[in-house]
């Protein structure tokens, strides 16, 4: 059972009053949500730094003080797990307030199972804002013709056969809101703060964490969950601090990512999980979201990183993808050019030669194993990290055991996370190999097709193998049916509202060859 948080036991010291400017982020195609910061809870603004000498070594006399750097999905979920394990947790998040951002992400069976094992209430709330992959078709399609080439039956078959929670699609901001709701207003999440550096105490009794505004916090554990450009990681591994992109130790994947989230009305809205259109040099992924919208991602081949963003990305994409399947082009045309996001794609090689543990400091999520988005495991792996870290720290009886516990956390996670990272990069490289072979597609399908179901089943089977809590198949089917019905109702209401405003529908004929079909332009 979850333990109630001890408000004020572990609190951030007050900072000097100063204004803070922050860049606003957009939630493409979605109205802004009202997520209020939780920074002003009583206690943490005025309490001074705790003296490590005054804290007993025994955890039974005073819970571990865990500071999580980064209030993204991984950091928030880790805070929930750690609090449930009895730790006194504080999260520091750089932004001054949470703002809507991004679009839907895939949360595969392993990530959903981890949520279920952590909190039934959280599991229920996440499913209220998600749509199921259960009984949907996902796979690879010909980027030029739109036909299905290969499908990923294992996405639905494995959960059914092994009593696993099914994979879901959930908007990143909706998931963030639900995690914040689960944490509650207990002074845990503190906005407008970021780590500048840390120093493990020489006596091994904790870690002193210096924030960018000069405040110093003493904790028993520092968890760096501050993303792919993590400052905690940079110090731990002796990498350039504050350097993003070229010049950093991250690896450029060879793609620039363009994304949009327009209102779109395909006939298959309820029946397709996601489609990966493979064409010459590039690939284009689509995934129906909530409220009648479809998220799309264009992976455009790039020879070097840090190229300037396009002033008119829609026109650039239409020209680059000229001759591609009508659905691809219709999705681009349905998107407001000002709402198309652009960014270079980076990942990191597995840290098999460098431990994530440095005394009383560890890493979590993208800070230590950033993955390609094509495998849909970024959030799931971060959730696994938080779950496993909490289990390991829950067994710590004395503070002096923390460094060895964090080292065991690294050893337990490195092989699995490295394998999933490798699968993501392998998928990307396979696409680069496959695209030049499209002119001889029948031969490719003839020789490769029979082996792909086994390949996909093995890949998904490994990703789903982390399953701390199973789910009865009948219960899963009932839940998925309820979600599908709600998903359909939401979409139809959104489309009807747009039509009521006089929005003109366009479409593509021949559903078999080009399954798009009706488009609602913004």
N, C-alpha and C positions, 0 to 999 in steps of 0.2 A: 504494500500500500504506500501511496505517496506520502511523504512527510511534509507537514506545513512549513513553509519557509520562515526563517527567523529574521524578520525585518529589523535592520539596524545592527545586527551582529557583525556583518561584514559590509562596510559602507565606504563609498568613495569620499575623500576629503573635499571640502568646499574649494571651488576654484575662484580665481579673481573674475569679477564681472567684466565681460567683454562681448562685443557683437561678433557674430559668426556668419559669414556669407557661405552659401552652399549652392551648388549647381542644381537646378531643378531637373528631375528626370521625367520622361514621358512614358505613359502607358499607352502604347500605340493602339489607336482605335478604341480605347476604353475610357469611360468617364473616370475622373479621379475619385479615389475612395478616401474616406475620412478616417485615417489611421492616426490617432494621437500618440505622441511620445509618452513614455512612462518614466521620464527622467525626474519628475518633480515629486516623487513619493517621499513622505517625511523620513528624515534620518540621514540619508546618504550625503546630502549637500553640506551638512554641518559637522559631521563626525570626523575627528582627526584620525590619522593613520594609526592602525593598531601596532603595538610593539610585538615583534615575534617572540621576544623573551617572555612576554606575559602570557603566551598561549601554551598550554600543556602539550606534551608530546603525544599523549593518548588522544585518539580521535573520539573515544567514548566520552571524554570530558568536554570537548569542544569540536564541532564538526570541521572538516577540511574547508578552507576558504579557497574557492576556485574562481579565478578571474578569466572570463572568456573574452578574447579580443576579436570583435566582429559579430555584428548582430544580423547576419544573413540567415538563410535557411539552416545551414549546418550549425552555426553558433547558437541559434535559438533552440533548435532541437536538442543540442548537447546540453544546454542549460536545463531543459525539462528533464532529461535523463539524469543529470547530476543531482538536481534537486530531489527527484524521486528516490535517489540512492542515499539521501541524507546530507549531501554537501550544502554548504552555505555559498550560494552562487551569485556572482554579479557579471553582467554583460556590458561591455563598453562598445558603442557603435559610433563611427566617425560622423555620420550625417546628423544634422540637428533635428530632423523629423523624418519619419518614414513616408515615402511618397510612392504612388503606384509606378510600377515599371515592368517592362518585359511582357511576355505572353505565356502561353501554356508550356508546361514541361511534362515529360513522361516520368511517372513514378512507377517503376516496375515492381513485380511481386515481392522482391527482397526488401525494397524500401517500404512498401505498404505493410508487409509482415512486421517490420521493425516498429512501425507506428502502432500497430495492433498490440504488440507485446509491451509497449511503453504505456499506453493509455487508451482504454476503450472509448472514452469520451472524445479524445483527439481523433481516433480512428473514425468515429461516427461523424464528427464535424468536417473532417477532410472530405469524406464521401458526399457530404451535402453540397460541396462546391466543386465536385469533380465529375468527369464522365468516364464510363468504363471502357476498357478494351475488350471486355468479354463479348464474344459473339460478333466481333468485327473482323475485317480483313485488313492486314497490313502487309507491306512488301515492297518490291522493286518494280518500277514500271519503265517502259521505254520512254525516254525523254522527248523523242521526236513524234512518236505516234500515240503515246498515252496508254498503250496496252500493258496489261500485267505481264511481267516476265517471270517473277518468282514471288511466292507469298510466304509469310512467316507464320505458319500454322502453330508453331510451338508456343507463341505468345498466349494463345487460349487453351491449347491442348495440355500443356504442363500444369497449369493451375488446376484444371479439371481432374487430371489423373492423380496429382499428388496432394490434393487438398490445400493448395496455396491460395492466399489472397490474390485476386486478379490485379493486373496492372491497370493504372488509371492515367488520365490526362487531367492536369489541374493547373489553373493559372497561377503563375509564380506569386503574384500579389495576393491572390485569395489564400494561398497556402501560408504566406507570411502572416496575413491577418489572423488565421486560425491558430498559428503557433503563438502569436502574441496574446490571443485570447486565452489559450491554455496556460500560459505563464501567469497572466493576471497582473493587476496593478499592485505589485509587492516590492517595488523599488529594485527589481532585479535588472531591468534594462535601463541603461543610462546613456542618453543621447549626447552627441556633440563631443565625444571623447575618442582618442585614438592613442595607440602605443607608439612611443618614440624609441624606447630601448628597454632592456631588462638586465638585471644583474643577479645571478644566483648568489645567495649568501654563502660566505666562506665556511660557516659552520654547518651548512646544509639545511639550515632551519628556514626554508622558504625562499622566495624570490622577490626582489624589489623591482617594481614596474614603474618606469617614468612615462607619463603621458606627454603629449605634444605641448600642452599648456604648462608644463613644469611640475604638476602634481606627482607625488610618488605614492604608490600603493604597495603594501606588503601582502602577499598571498602565499598560500601553500602550493598552489598550482597555477601556472599560466597556460592557457590553451590558445594557440594562434589559429583562429578561424577567420582570418582576415583576407582570404581570397588568394587568387593566383599571384598577385603582386604583394604578398604578405611582407610586412616589415619584420614580424617575428621570425619568419623563415630567413629573411635576408641576413639578420644578425646571427641566427643559429648556424647557417651554412657559410658565412663570410662572403655573401653576395652583395653586389651594389644595392644600396638602400634607396628606395624611391624611384628606381629606374624601371620604366615600363617599355615593353616592346623591344625593338632592336637595342642591343647593349645589355639586355638582361640575360639571365640564364634560362629563360623559357625558350621553347622551340616553336618557330613559326611553322604552321602546318601546310602552308602553300595555298591557303584559301582566304578570301575575304568574304565575310558573311553579311548578306543583306536580308532584312526581315520585315514583314508586314502582317497586319491583322485586320483585314477588311471584312465587312458584311459580305457574305457569299452564300449562295443558295444552290448547292449541288444536290442532285437527286439522291446521292448516296450518303448524305450528311450523317445519318445514324449508323451506317453500316461499315464505314471505313475508319480504321484506327489512325493509320498514317500511310502516306505514299512517298516513296523516294524515286523521283524521276531521274534516270541516269542518261546523260547525253554527252556529246563531245566536250571534254575538258571540265565540265561543270556538273553539278547535281542540284536538285531542287526538291525540298521536302515540304509536304503539306500535312496539316493535322487539324481537323475540326475542333474548334474551341466552344466555349459556352456562348449563349445568346446569339446564335446564328452567324457566328464569325468563323473564319478559317485562318489559322496561323500558317504562314509560309516562310521558309528559309531558303535563300539562294546561296549556295556555296560556289563562289566564282573563283576560278583559278587565278592566282596572283604570283608573279615571279619574285616579288619582294614585299616586305611588310612596310607599314607606315606610308602607304600611298595616300594622297589627299582624297577626302570624301568627294563623291560626285555631287555637283550642284543640283542636277536633276537625275536622281538615281533610277526613277521609273523609266525614263527615256534610255538611259544607259543599259538597263536590264533588258528592255524590249529589243534593243539593237544587238546586245550580246547573245540573247536567247532567240533570235530570229529563226523561225522555222521549227521551233519546239511545239510541243503539244498545246492545243488551244487552251486547255485548262490552266497551264502555267502562265500563258500570256494574259488570260482573262483575270487571273488573280492579281497580277501586277497592275493591270489597268483599273481594277476595282479599289486599289489602295491609293490614298492621298499621298502624293510624292513627298510631302512634308513629314509624313509619319513613317517613312521607310528608314529603318535604322541601319547603320553601317559600322562594321568593326572588323579588325583583323582577328583571325583565329589562332590562338596559341594553346599549347599544352606543355607538359613537362615530362621528361623521362623519369621513370620510377627511381626513387631514392634508395636503391639497393646497397649503395656503398656509404650512405650517410644516414645515421639514425635520426628519427624525428624527435628523439628524447635528448634533452640537454639539461641535466640536473632536474630542476622542478618545472621544466618547460616542455611542452609538446605541441604538435601541430595536428590539424584536422581538416578534412575536406580538400578544397582546391589549393590550399596553401601547401599541401604535400603531395597531392596526386590529381592535379587537374587533368580531365579527360576530354576527348573529342565529344561533341554533343550528339554525334550520330549513333551512339550506343545507348543513350538514354539512361545513364547511370550516375551522373554527377551528384544529384541530390541524394539518390539511394545510398551511394558509398559514404557520403557525409553523414547520413543518418546512422548507418552501420557504425561508423567511427564513434559517434556520440554514445550510442548504445553500449558498445564494447568498453569504451573508456570508463563509463559510469560503473559497469560491472566490476572492472578491475579496481577502481578506486574505492568501491564499496567494501572490498576485502581488506583494505589498508587499516591496520590497527593503530599504528604510530606514524607520526609525521616523518620520521626518519626513513620510512619505507617508501616514500613517494618516488624518489629517483628510480629505484629498481622497478616499481610498478609501471612507471611511464616507459621504461625500456622494454618491459614485457608487452606493453600495448603496441609499441612499434613492431616488435617481432611477430606479434599475432596478426597484425594487419598488412604488413608489407607484401607478402606473397599474393594475397588476394587482390589488393588494390593494384599491384603491378600487372597482374594478369588481365584485369579489366581494362586498365590503361592500354595494354598491348592490343587487346581486342578492338578497342576504339580506333587506334592508329592503323591496325591491320585492315579494318573495314574501309578506312579512307584510302589506303594504298591500293586495295582491291578495286575500288571504284576507278582509280587512275588507270589501272591495268585493263579494266573491263571496257571503258568508254571507247578506246580505239577499235575494239572488236565488234561494235554495234553493226557495221555494215555486213558482217557475217553472223548476225544474231542467230539464225536457225542452227548453224553448226555449234555455236556456243551453247545454246540450250540443249542440243542433242548430246554433247559430250559432258557438259557440266551439270545440266539440270538434274540428272538422277542422284547426284551426290549432295546437292544443296540442302534438301530437307534434313539430312543427317548433320550437315555442318551447322545449320541454323539451330537445330535442336540441341546440339552440343553446346553451342555458344550461349543460348538462352538458358539452358539447363544449368550451366555453371553460374551465370549471373544470378539466377533464382535460388541457388543452393543455400544461400544465407537465409534461413527461415526460422526465426526464434519462436514464431507462433503460427500454427496452421489455421485453416478455416474450412468448415464443413461445406462441401460442394453445393448442397441444396440451399444453405444459407447464402452462399455466394451468388447463386443464380437469382435468388429472390431479390437480393440487394442490387444486383446489376440491372434487373428488369425495372426496379423502381427508379434507378438512376437514369436509365434510357428514356423512360416515360417523362421524367422531369426535364431531361435534356431536350427532348423533342418539343415539349410544351414551351420551354424558354425560347427555342429557336423560332418556332412558328409565331410566337408573340412579337419577337424582334422583327421578323420579316413583314408581318402584317402592319406593324407600326411604321416601318419604312415605306411600304406601299401606300399607307394612308397619307403619308406626306407627299405622295406623288412621285416617288423615286421610280424611274423607268427601269424595267427589267430587261436585261439582254441575255442571250444564251448561245450555246453551241449545239449544233445538231449532231446526230449520230452518237448516241450514248455509249454504244458498244466500243467504238474506237476512241472516242474522246469524252469520257465521263465527266463533264463539268457541271451542269448546265445552265442554270440560270444565275445571273450575277446581279447583285445590287451594288451599284456604284455609290461611293460615299458622296 
